Amino acid sequence: MARHVIAPVDELPPGTRKFLEIDGRPIAVFNIKGEYFGLLNRCPHQGAALCEGPLIGLAQSRDPGEIEYTRLGEIIRCPWHGWEFDVRTGQSYCDPRRFRVKAYPAHVENGASVVKGPYVAETIPVRVESDYVVVEL
């Protein structure tokens, strides 16, 4: 799996998301309480831009009439039809056996390791002779 540098950490503070396209795929990267997660920005139901929906919590109930909201900001709701998915895993809460959103691992790396690369630059030797620039190919 190829690595893609998304942004400096300070450009993606907790509670925010960043939209981008990688290799022709729409991706959203989320910062949830200092942890980073990537999701395909396409709802498997009907193709909506899933990650443009609201981040909500998970409603759970142990007893009738009692609702507890947990995991605030970790569930994404599709803006078209309200289908809900776990940002951490891509799991569907509407039909977990049939639907899932592709999740991509995201993490923080030290800036020096990202810049270091293994990058190879093409170089062309150049020299000046009698006021002419000569390029050696």
Stockholm file with secondary structure:
# STOCKHOLM 1.0

chainA/1-137         MARHVIAPVDELPPGTRKFLEIDGRPIAVFNIKGEYFGLLNRCPHQGAALCEGPLIGLAQSRDPGEIEYTRLGEIIRCPWHGWEFDVRTGQSYCDPRRFRVKAYPAHVENGASVVKGPYVAETIPVRVESDYVVVEL
#=GR chainA/1-137 SS CCCCCCCCGGGSCTTCEEEEEETTEEEEEEEETTEEEEEESSCTTTCCCGGGSCEEEEEECSSTTCCEEEEEEEEEECTTTCCEEETTTCBBSSCTTTCBCCEEECCCCCHHHHHHTTCCCCCCCEEEETTEEEECC
#=GC SS_cons         CCCCCCCCGGGSCTTCEEEEEETTEEEEEEEETTEEEEEESSCTTTCCCGGGSCEEEEEECSSTTCCEEEEEEEEEECTTTCCEEETTTCBBSSCTTTCBCCEEECCCCCHHHHHHTTCCCCCCCEEEETTEEEECC
//
